[in-house]
Amino acid sequence: MHNKVEIRIIGMQRSGNHPIIDWIASMLPDKSCVLNFVNGPNPLEHHIKKEDILIGLTLNEILTANKEYLVYNYEDETISEIFNKNRNENIIGTSDKKFDVLILRDPYNLFASRIKRGSVKLGHKTTEQQLILRKLWIECANEALNKTNNLTQNKTVILFNKWFVDEDYRKELAEKFGLKYNDKTLNTVSKVGAGSSFNGFNYQNRAKDMKVLERYKELNNEGTYSKLLIPEIKELSKKIFGEVI
């Protein structure tokens, strides 16, 4: 079993993972697949099958077929945990080219979206969950700033804020991954993750109109939101995203 290109994606929930993954999937050639939310030692088997995108493949074929692109993503895991899950070529096959992709959203809008979603699973309702959430974002930010370098295979950081507004940035990313650029999913609200935390599917077919970079405005006076935005996080955010608010 062999992959021409293998893309391993890491990101926190509500970071814009799925709009970006759907965008990548829209440019993939035949004999490619995207496996969503892998959470075990074998990404070809431990994933959410109802949310997979299989292009020119059957579900059974992903275990045996040669692939043009194999794309799979981890959510809300520490980079060190993912890094320790070595790519086992006996399981997923050899790859001509490999990418480690980190998707990062600014903390102001990310935390606002997670709180608005209101799920304990998203981790913000207890002091312990808040600590874990802060540590996870800080770890991702340090990796994005190259203060750490745990992602070693063609490390690529995708800043959701910039991806959402900058077509030249999207074109550069598509070229880096060897894909023929298109923007046909940009106005689509991803079906994965139950839509937008704030708008659900109300902006389907006009997703670019959503105020995804202004979510913080609705949570500024919420207590948990303020507790998450510790000085270290604000400082890292400014280095990466500039002034957000």
Backbone as CSV, one residue per row, in Angstrom:
resi,resn,N_x,N_y,N_z,CA_x,CA_y,CA_z,C_x,C_y,C_z
1,MET,0.846,-1.182,0.000,0.000,0.000,0.000,0.891,1.246,0.000
2,HIS,0.517,2.231,-0.822,1.387,3.389,-1.014,0.555,4.651,-1.204
3,ASN,1.053,5.755,-0.649,0.405,7.058,-0.808,1.383,8.006,-1.498
4,LYS,0.899,8.707,-2.504,1.776,9.718,-3.107,2.007,10.872,-2.130
5,VAL,0.911,11.303,-1.467,1.024,12.385,-0.488,0.219,12.010,0.747
6,GLU,0.818,12.217,1.911,0.150,11.972,3.185,0.129,13.279,3.972
7,ILE,-1.063,13.679,4.411,-1.216,14.928,5.157,-1.841,14.606,6.512
8,ARG,-1.086,14.853,7.573,-1.578,14.652,8.934,-1.895,16.023,9.529
9,ILE,-3.167,16.215,9.938,-3.640,17.522,10.386,-3.924,17.489,11.878
10,ILE,-3.483,18.533,12.569,-3.688,18.673,13.995,-4.401,19.991,14.234
11,GLY,-5.431,19.992,15.081,-6.102,21.251,15.395,-7.065,21.094,16.552
12,MET,-7.319,22.190,17.249,-8.301,22.195,18.323,-9.707,22.311,17.743
13,GLN,-10.675,21.714,18.399,-12.058,21.837,17.946,-12.485,23.291,17.937
14,ARG,-13.266,23.658,16.940,-13.771,25.009,16.676,-12.684,25.945,16.182
15,SER,-11.614,25.386,15.632,-10.532,26.207,15.061,-10.676,26.429,13.573
16,GLY,-11.772,25.968,12.987,-11.924,26.049,11.542,-11.330,24.843,10.831
17,ASN,-11.118,23.766,11.609,-10.535,22.559,11.017,-11.322,22.075,9.807
18,HIS,-12.629,21.949,9.988,-13.413,21.281,8.949,-13.650,22.131,7.715
19,PRO,-13.848,23.436,7.820,-13.865,24.229,6.586,-12.566,24.085,5.796
20,ILE,-11.433,24.057,6.498,-10.147,23.921,5.815,-9.996,22.515,5.233
21,ILE,-10.394,21.500,5.990,-10.302,20.122,5.495,-11.236,19.926,4.297
22,ASP,-12.456,20.468,4.376,-13.379,20.366,3.232,-12.785,21.047,2.003
23,TRP,-12.120,22.165,2.216,-11.471,22.887,1.118,-10.362,22.042,0.498
24,ILE,-9.532,21.426,1.321,-8.488,20.535,0.804,-9.116,19.380,0.041
25,ALA,-10.159,18.791,0.619,-10.813,17.633,-0.014,-11.381,17.982,-1.383
26,SER,-11.859,19.223,-1.539,-12.463,19.621,-2.813,-11.450,19.665,-3.946
27,MET,-10.167,19.691,-3.607,-9.117,19.766,-4.636,-8.402,18.432,-4.844
28,LEU,-8.771,17.412,-4.094,-8.056,16.141,-4.189,-8.414,15.390,-5.467
29,PRO,-7.447,14.697,-6.052,-7.730,13.870,-7.229,-8.404,12.563,-6.823
30,ASP,-8.793,11.788,-7.822,-9.360,10.467,-7.550,-8.367,9.600,-6.782
31,LYS,-8.907,8.573,-6.156,-8.116,7.651,-5.340,-7.466,8.375,-4.161
32,SER,-8.254,9.232,-3.518,-7.802,9.944,-2.334,-8.848,9.782,-1.240
33,CYS,-8.456,10.034,-0.005,-9.428,9.971,1.069,-9.045,10.902,2.208
34,VAL,-10.082,11.374,2.909,-9.923,12.169,4.119,-10.613,11.407,5.241
35,LEU,-9.882,11.105,6.287,-10.420,10.369,7.421,-10.536,11.326,8.597
36,ASN,-11.755,11.525,9.070,-11.988,12.535,10.093,-11.843,11.972,11.496
37,PHE,-11.192,12.777,12.341,-11.118,12.539,13.786,-10.578,11.147,14.099
38,VAL,-9.344,10.903,13.691,-8.720,9.630,14.046,-8.310,9.685,15.508
39,ASN,-8.469,8.586,16.207,-8.240,8.609,17.651,-7.642,7.310,18.174
40,GLY,-6.966,6.589,17.311,-6.347,5.349,17.740,-5.041,5.116,17.016
41,PRO,-4.411,3.981,17.255,-3.107,3.714,16.650,-3.143,3.526,15.139
42,ASN,-4.302,3.181,14.600,-4.415,2.957,13.156,-5.438,3.917,12.565
43,PRO,-4.989,5.010,11.925,-5.933,5.988,11.381,-6.843,5.416,10.305
44,LEU,-6.442,4.299,9.680,-7.295,3.705,8.653,-8.495,2.984,9.251
45,GLU,-8.451,2.712,10.537,-9.560,1.998,11.175,-10.229,2.809,12.279
46,HIS,-9.467,3.639,12.991,-10.010,4.391,14.116,-10.334,5.819,13.680
47,HIS,-11.516,5.982,13.123,-11.954,7.284,12.636,-13.469,7.278,12.587
48,ILE,-14.066,8.462,12.369,-15.522,8.560,12.314,-15.974,8.288,10.892
49,LYS,-16.394,7.081,10.644,-16.652,6.652,9.265,-17.762,7.438,8.590
50,LYS,-18.765,7.869,9.353,-19.880,8.588,8.713,-19.468,9.969,8.216
51,GLU,-18.285,10.432,8.632,-17.830,11.756,8.225,-16.632,11.701,7.281
52,ASP,-16.288,10.505,6.807,-15.154,10.387,5.897,-15.500,10.948,4.521
53,ILE,-14.466,11.372,3.817,-14.592,11.779,2.414,-13.724,10.834,1.603
54,LEU,-14.346,9.990,0.796,-13.625,9.013,-0.006,-13.831,9.361,-1.474
55,ILE,-12.754,9.645,-2.167,-12.832,10.070,-3.564,-12.317,8.939,-4.447
56,GLY,-13.223,8.275,-5.124,-12.840,7.174,-6.002,-12.432,5.922,-5.250
57,LEU,-12.829,5.831,-3.974,-12.506,4.658,-3.162,-13.747,4.201,-2.408
58,THR,-13.775,2.929,-2.057,-14.794,2.443,-1.134,-14.196,2.423,0.269
59,LEU,-15.051,2.286,1.264,-14.567,2.251,2.644,-13.621,1.076,2.855
60,ASN,-13.907,-0.046,2.227,-13.026,-1.207,2.358,-11.676,-0.980,1.683
61,GLU,-11.680,-0.224,0.589,-10.440,-0.014,-0.155,-9.431,0.851,0.582
62,ILE,-9.883,1.661,1.533,-8.910,2.511,2.217,-7.907,1.685,3.004
63,LEU,-8.237,0.439,3.319,-7.331,-0.434,4.069,-6.272,-1.063,3.181
64,THR,-6.477,-1.040,1.873,-5.566,-1.778,0.996,-5.106,-1.009,-0.236
65,ALA,-5.868,-0.012,-0.661,-5.604,0.619,-1.962,-4.438,1.594,-1.897
66,ASN,-3.704,1.699,-3.009,-2.761,2.802,-3.176,-3.555,4.088,-3.334
67,LYS,-3.052,5.181,-2.771,-3.815,6.417,-2.752,-2.988,7.573,-3.309
68,GLU,-3.668,8.479,-3.979,-3.014,9.717,-4.386,-2.729,10.562,-3.147
69,TYR,-3.779,10.808,-2.354,-3.643,11.569,-1.111,-4.317,10.804,0.022
70,LEU,-3.624,10.714,1.136,-4.212,10.224,2.382,-4.161,11.388,3.372
71,VAL,-5.339,11.858,3.776,-5.443,12.996,4.691,-6.191,12.534,5.931
72,TYR,-5.663,12.828,7.104,-6.368,12.472,8.339,-6.066,13.496,9.413
73,ASN,-7.029,13.679,10.336,-6.876,14.751,11.313,-7.126,14.295,12.747
74,TYR,-6.377,14.912,13.639,-6.536,14.741,15.084,-7.126,16.017,15.662
75,GLU,-7.982,15.862,16.680,-8.593,17.025,17.314,-8.383,16.980,18.825
76,ASP,-8.037,18.122,19.383,-7.916,18.294,20.834,-6.970,17.285,21.481
77,GLU,-5.910,16.942,20.781,-4.842,16.144,21.377,-3.587,16.992,21.426
78,THR,-2.770,16.766,22.436,-1.530,17.520,22.499,-0.621,17.086,21.358
79,ILE,0.198,18.004,20.900,1.105,17.700,19.804,2.062,16.595,20.206
80,SER,2.482,16.586,21.470,3.394,15.532,21.926,2.734,14.167,21.856
81,GLU,1.427,14.099,22.160,0.707,12.830,22.052,0.665,12.350,20.604
82,ILE,0.386,13.267,19.692,0.306,12.908,18.288,1.685,12.542,17.755
83,PHE,2.681,13.317,18.174,4.042,13.067,17.713,4.499,11.668,18.111
84,ASN,4.037,11.197,19.268,4.425,9.860,19.729,3.699,8.749,18.985
85,LYS,2.667,9.105,18.222,1.976,8.120,17.401,2.702,8.043,16.061
86,ASN,3.814,7.360,16.061,4.645,7.300,14.860,3.860,6.724,13.691
87,ARG,4.080,7.297,12.528,3.437,6.764,11.335,3.961,5.344,11.091
88,ASN,3.100,4.389,11.210,3.483,3.000,11.005,3.232,2.640,9.545
89,GLU,4.316,2.558,8.776,4.164,2.301,7.348,3.574,0.938,7.061
90,ASN,3.671,0.027,8.009,3.043,-1.281,7.828,1.525,-1.179,7.873
91,ILE,1.028,-0.089,8.487,-0.418,0.104,8.616,-0.949,1.035,7.541
92,ILE,-0.330,2.209,7.389,-0.895,3.200,6.466,-0.176,3.244,5.130
93,GLY,0.904,2.508,4.998,1.636,2.477,3.745,2.740,3.509,3.695
94,THR,3.620,3.357,2.750,4.688,4.326,2.535,4.122,5.545,1.805
95,SER,4.798,6.674,1.940,4.338,7.911,1.303,5.522,8.616,0.646
96,ASP,5.321,9.097,-0.578,6.380,9.844,-1.262,6.660,11.169,-0.565
97,LYS,5.571,11.816,-0.109,5.729,13.106,0.555,4.771,13.168,1.739
98,LYS,5.247,13.733,2.855,4.452,13.814,4.070,4.397,15.250,4.559
99,PHE,3.233,15.625,5.080,3.044,16.944,5.667,2.470,16.800,7.072
100,ASP,2.995,17.581,7.998,2.367,17.785,9.296,1.763,19.179,9.279
101,VAL,0.433,19.255,9.401,-0.275,20.524,9.278,-0.907,20.887,10.623
102,LEU,-0.623,22.075,11.102,-1.221,22.594,12.325,-2.170,23.721,11.966
103,ILE,-3.447,23.568,12.333,-4.435,24.623,12.124,-4.602,25.388,13.431
104,LEU,-4.467,26.710,13.364,-4.556,27.531,14.569,-5.477,28.714,14.324
105,ARG,-6.378,28.930,15.274,-7.283,30.087,15.254,-6.930,30.985,16.440
106,ASP,-7.170,32.268,16.304,-6.859,33.158,17.417,-7.685,32.767,18.647
107,PRO,-7.150,32.937,19.857,-7.828,32.443,21.057,-9.114,33.187,21.376
108,TYR,-9.222,34.443,20.985,-10.419,35.222,21.312,-11.660,34.628,20.651
109,ASN,-11.549,34.350,19.375,-12.690,33.779,18.656,-12.828,32.285,18.887
110,LEU,-11.711,31.589,19.066,-11.773,30.161,19.360,-12.510,29.906,20.668
111,PHE,-12.095,30.576,21.743,-12.726,30.349,23.036,-14.188,30.779,23.021
112,ALA,-14.486,31.864,22.310,-15.880,32.289,22.196,-16.727,31.210,21.529
113,SER,-16.199,30.583,20.480,-16.948,29.538,19.769,-17.130,28.304,20.634
114,ARG,-16.112,27.946,21.397,-16.226,26.769,22.253,-17.236,26.986,23.376
115,ILE,-17.220,28.169,23.951,-18.177,28.464,25.012,-19.594,28.533,24.459
116,LYS,-19.751,29.141,23.295,-21.072,29.233,22.669,-21.628,27.853,22.352
117,ARG,-20.746,26.935,21.919,-21.194,25.571,21.637,-21.721,24.914,22.904
118,GLY,-21.107,25.240,24.044,-21.647,24.826,25.338,-21.462,23.378,25.700
119,SER,-20.573,22.678,25.047,-20.384,21.257,25.329,-19.273,21.055,26.343
120,VAL,-19.539,20.213,27.353,-18.494,19.860,28.319,-17.330,19.207,27.596
121,LYS,-17.632,18.456,26.548,-16.585,17.781,25.781,-15.559,18.776,25.250
122,LEU,-16.010,19.999,24.965,-15.102,21.004,24.433,-14.238,21.628,25.515
123,GLY,-14.513,21.337,26.766,-13.580,21.632,27.828,-13.454,23.071,28.262
124,HIS,-14.434,23.580,29.016,-14.296,24.920,29.559,-15.110,25.121,30.829
125,LYS,-15.855,24.098,31.275,-16.837,24.308,32.341,-16.281,24.108,33.746
126,THR,-15.108,23.525,33.867,-14.496,23.367,35.172,-13.104,23.989,35.139
127,THR,-12.569,24.243,36.322,-11.223,24.822,36.401,-10.206,23.917,35.722
128,GLU,-10.345,22.605,35.916,-9.414,21.663,35.295,-9.524,21.703,33.774
129,GLN,-10.743,21.760,33.253,-10.928,21.836,31.804,-10.355,23.131,31.240
130,GLN,-10.542,24.217,31.957,-9.995,25.494,31.500,-8.477,25.441,31.435
131,LEU,-7.859,24.805,32.430,-6.406,24.673,32.450,-5.919,23.867,31.249
132,ILE,-6.587,22.756,30.969,-6.214,21.909,29.840,-6.365,22.671,28.530
133,LEU,-7.461,23.410,28.400,-7.722,24.166,27.176,-6.653,25.233,26.951
134,ARG,-6.313,25.943,28.014,-5.272,26.966,27.895,-3.935,26.343,27.501
135,LYS,-3.592,25.235,28.158,-2.305,24.581,27.877,-2.253,24.082,26.440
136,LEU,-3.382,23.578,25.945,-3.412,23.047,24.583,-3.204,24.166,23.569
137,TRP,-3.881,25.308,23.770,-3.694,26.417,22.825,-2.261,26.946,22.895
138,ILE,-1.705,27.059,24.085,-0.335,27.546,24.248,0.648,26.615,23.548
139,GLU,0.435,25.308,23.677,1.323,24.362,23.003,1.261,24.552,21.492
140,CYS,0.050,24.711,20.955,-0.093,24.919,19.509,0.548,26.232,19.085
141,ALA,0.385,27.279,19.891,0.968,28.575,19.556,2.487,28.509,19.543
142,ASN,3.076,27.841,20.516,4.537,27.712,20.563,5.059,26.923,19.371
143,GLU,4.294,25.939,18.936,4.696,25.183,17.744,4.598,26.074,16.505
144,ALA,3.549,26.886,16.436,3.383,27.786,15.294,4.510,28.805,15.225
145,LEU,5.009,29.217,16.386,6.092,30.200,16.445,7.478,29.557,16.362
146,ASN,7.496,28.233,16.186,8.756,27.482,16.109,9.565,27.538,17.408
147,LYS,8.883,27.815,18.512,9.549,27.675,19.810,9.738,26.198,20.135
148,THR,8.867,25.392,19.601,9.035,23.936,19.611,8.957,23.471,18.170
149,ASN,9.510,22.315,17.903,9.484,21.764,16.543,9.217,20.263,16.609
150,ASN,8.042,19.927,17.147,7.647,18.530,17.228,7.109,17.997,15.906
151,LEU,6.606,18.890,15.070,6.074,18.486,13.766,7.198,18.598,12.753
152,THR,7.651,17.476,12.286,8.923,17.437,11.554,8.793,17.176,10.063
153,GLN,7.605,16.769,9.604,7.443,16.406,8.197,6.799,17.555,7.429
154,ASN,7.636,18.381,6.758,7.102,19.517,6.001,6.077,20.288,6.837
155,LYS,6.472,20.680,8.018,5.580,21.383,8.944,4.935,22.582,8.264
156,THR,3.611,22.630,8.333,2.852,23.704,7.701,1.822,24.215,8.696
157,VAL,1.908,25.490,9.041,0.944,26.106,9.951,-0.081,26.870,9.121
158,ILE,-1.354,26.546,9.320,-2.431,27.271,8.646,-3.146,28.125,9.682
159,LEU,-3.040,29.428,9.528,-3.744,30.347,10.412,-5.151,30.551,9.861
160,PHE,-6.140,30.082,10.613,-7.519,30.140,10.113,-7.929,31.557,9.768
161,ASN,-7.574,32.529,10.604,-7.965,33.919,10.346,-7.509,34.372,8.968
162,LYS,-6.264,34.069,8.642,-5.706,34.497,7.353,-6.286,33.666,6.214
163,TRP,-6.445,32.381,6.427,-7.022,31.504,5.408,-8.412,31.982,5.008
164,PHE,-9.183,32.461,5.972,-10.570,32.854,5.724,-10.665,34.086,4.824
165,VAL,-9.699,34.999,4.912,-9.834,36.280,4.214,-8.878,36.469,3.045
166,ASP,-7.836,35.638,2.944,-6.743,35.924,2.001,-6.650,34.845,0.923
167,GLU,-7.109,35.160,-0.279,-7.090,34.179,-1.357,-5.663,33.826,-1.771
168,ASP,-4.767,34.795,-1.780,-3.372,34.505,-2.134,-2.768,33.492,-1.165
169,TYR,-3.109,33.609,0.094,-2.641,32.666,1.115,-3.159,31.262,0.815
170,ARG,-4.443,31.165,0.455,-5.017,29.858,0.123,-4.340,29.273,-1.117
171,LYS,-4.051,30.109,-2.087,-3.383,29.628,-3.299,-1.984,29.099,-2.983
172,GLU,-1.269,29.785,-2.111,0.067,29.330,-1.710,-0.001,27.973,-1.028
173,LEU,-0.999,27.787,-0.176,-1.156,26.511,0.525,-1.489,25.388,-0.460
174,ALA,-2.413,25.657,-1.375,-2.782,24.644,-2.363,-1.566,24.231,-3.177
175,GLU,-0.771,25.210,-3.587,0.437,24.912,-4.363,1.425,24.082,-3.543
176,LYS,1.559,24.408,-2.282,2.480,23.663,-1.426,2.080,22.196,-1.333
177,PHE,0.770,21.941,-1.259,0.284,20.562,-1.164,0.204,19.876,-2.523
178,GLY,0.536,20.590,-3.606,0.493,20.007,-4.941,-0.905,19.875,-5.498
179,LEU,-1.811,20.768,-5.093,-3.214,20.683,-5.488,-3.574,21.799,-6.462
180,LYS,-4.519,21.521,-7.339,-5.028,22.517,-8.266,-6.059,23.359,-7.539
181,TYR,-5.793,24.635,-7.405,-6.578,25.518,-6.543,-8.007,25.689,-7.022
182,ASN,-8.942,25.659,-6.056,-10.295,26.161,-6.281,-10.839,26.653,-4.943
183,ASP,-11.900,27.410,-4.997,-12.519,27.981,-3.802,-13.982,27.580,-3.688
184,LYS,-14.355,26.462,-4.281,-15.781,26.150,-4.400,-16.447,25.795,-3.071
185,THR,-15.671,25.515,-2.026,-16.292,25.194,-0.737,-16.334,26.386,0.212
186,LEU,-15.814,27.527,-0.213,-15.654,28.654,0.717,-16.970,29.183,1.259
187,ASN,-18.052,29.009,0.529,-19.352,29.484,1.004,-20.203,28.370,1.587
188,THR,-19.574,27.224,1.815,-20.282,26.076,2.373,-19.979,25.943,3.856
189,VAL,-21.019,25.792,4.655,-20.839,25.505,6.084,-20.635,24.001,6.225
190,SER,-19.506,23.612,6.791,-19.183,22.195,6.898,-20.253,21.444,7.686
191,LYS,-20.619,20.263,7.188,-21.594,19.425,7.880,-20.995,18.746,9.104
192,VAL,-19.678,18.663,9.136,-19.000,18.032,10.266,-18.957,19.019,11.427
193,GLY,-19.254,18.538,12.625,-19.210,19.408,13.797,-20.484,20.199,14.015
194,ALA,-21.566,19.825,13.332,-22.889,20.430,13.533,-22.938,21.914,13.174
195,GLY,-22.107,22.315,12.225,-22.165,23.683,11.739,-21.508,24.680,12.674
196,SER,-21.793,25.947,12.438,-21.209,27.035,13.222,-21.754,27.035,14.640
197,SER,-20.891,27.351,15.610,-21.341,27.463,17.004,-22.376,28.567,17.157
198,PHE,-22.257,29.627,16.362,-23.122,30.791,16.492,-24.295,30.766,15.524
199,ASN,-24.098,30.238,14.320,-25.118,30.342,13.275,-25.667,29.013,12.795
200,GLY,-25.150,27.901,13.303,-25.596,26.611,12.804,-25.378,26.517,11.306
201,PHE,-26.451,26.230,10.561,-26.360,26.164,9.098,-27.111,27.320,8.430
202,ASN,-27.373,28.372,9.192,-28.154,29.497,8.649,-27.448,30.214,7.505
203,TYR,-26.113,30.074,7.443,-25.365,30.751,6.390,-24.880,29.786,5.309
204,GLN,-25.582,28.671,5.178,-25.217,27.724,4.131,-25.275,28.406,2.769
205,ASN,-24.243,28.180,1.964,-24.062,28.774,0.632,-23.662,30.251,0.673
206,ARG,-23.449,30.793,1.854,-22.901,32.145,1.992,-22.068,32.235,3.271
207,ALA,-21.266,31.205,3.479,-20.477,31.113,4.705,-19.491,32.261,4.860
208,LYS,-19.061,32.835,3.736,-18.108,33.947,3.813,-18.708,35.184,4.476
209,ASP,-20.037,35.204,4.607,-20.693,36.342,5.267,-20.705,36.214,6.783
210,MET,-20.344,35.056,7.313,-20.351,34.879,8.757,-19.247,35.710,9.407
211,LYS,-19.526,36.229,10.573,-18.576,37.085,11.293,-17.653,36.222,12.159
212,VAL,-16.928,35.313,11.521,-16.123,34.356,12.280,-14.924,35.007,12.961
213,LEU,-14.553,36.205,12.535,-13.433,36.912,13.161,-13.907,37.935,14.186
214,GLU,-15.207,37.898,14.494,-15.768,38.836,15.464,-16.610,38.132,16.516
215,ARG,-16.398,36.839,16.702,-17.196,36.087,17.673,-16.964,36.584,19.098
216,TYR,-15.762,37.065,19.352,-15.403,37.516,20.698,-16.331,38.624,21.199
217,LYS,-16.939,39.384,20.306,-17.772,40.511,20.706,-18.974,40.081,21.533
218,GLU,-19.438,38.848,21.304,-20.605,38.358,22.024,-20.257,37.732,23.367
219,LEU,-18.960,37.516,23.636,-18.553,36.823,24.862,-17.677,37.681,25.759
220,ASN,-17.464,38.919,25.431,-16.515,39.752,26.165,-16.811,39.837,27.661
221,ASN,-18.083,39.768,28.030,-18.455,39.925,29.435,-18.757,38.592,30.117
222,GLU,-18.430,37.491,29.460,-18.700,36.167,30.023,-17.526,35.751,30.905
223,GLY,-17.823,35.287,32.135,-16.786,35.030,33.124,-15.753,34.007,32.709
224,THR,-16.215,32.870,32.184,-15.283,31.813,31.783,-14.361,32.303,30.674
225,TYR,-14.912,33.092,29.775,-14.135,33.623,28.660,-12.945,34.421,29.174
226,SER,-13.169,35.273,30.137,-12.098,36.092,30.704,-11.045,35.241,31.392
227,LYS,-11.464,34.166,32.060,-10.523,33.289,32.757,-9.596,32.565,31.784
228,LEU,-10.083,32.294,30.595,-9.265,31.585,29.614,-8.184,32.474,29.020
229,LEU,-8.461,33.753,28.918,-7.550,34.672,28.235,-6.511,35.225,29.213
230,ILE,-5.618,34.357,29.641,-4.558,34.755,30.548,-3.504,35.558,29.780
231,PRO,-2.662,36.343,30.468,-1.676,37.192,29.780,-0.773,36.447,28.797
232,GLU,-0.347,35.232,29.142,0.528,34.488,28.232,-0.157,34.222,26.899
233,ILE,-1.429,33.887,26.959,-2.173,33.606,25.736,-2.347,34.877,24.905
234,LYS,-2.644,35.979,25.560,-2.788,37.246,24.836,-1.477,37.633,24.147
235,GLU,-0.364,37.422,24.838,0.931,37.777,24.265,1.267,36.914,23.057
236,LEU,1.034,35.607,23.174,1.289,34.709,22.051,0.384,35.038,20.872
237,SER,-0.874,35.324,21.165,-1.820,35.658,20.103,-1.366,36.887,19.332
238,LYS,-0.893,37.895,20.048,-0.446,39.118,19.387,0.734,38.849,18.461
239,LYS,1.642,37.961,18.881,2.798,37.625,18.054,2.384,36.919,16.765
240,ILE,1.347,36.109,16.855,0.931,35.307,15.703,-0.078,36.032,14.826
241,PHE,-1.096,36.629,15.459,-2.230,37.185,14.711,-2.271,38.716,14.683
242,GLY,-1.365,39.346,15.441,-1.457,40.788,15.563,-2.611,41.162,16.476
243,GLU,-3.085,42.395,16.372,-4.209,42.853,17.187,-5.510,42.260,16.657
244,VAL,-6.168,41.490,17.502,-7.458,40.888,17.117,-8.610,41.727,17.610
245,ILE,-8.489,42.240,18.841,-9.574,43.058,19.410,-8.991,44.383,19.891
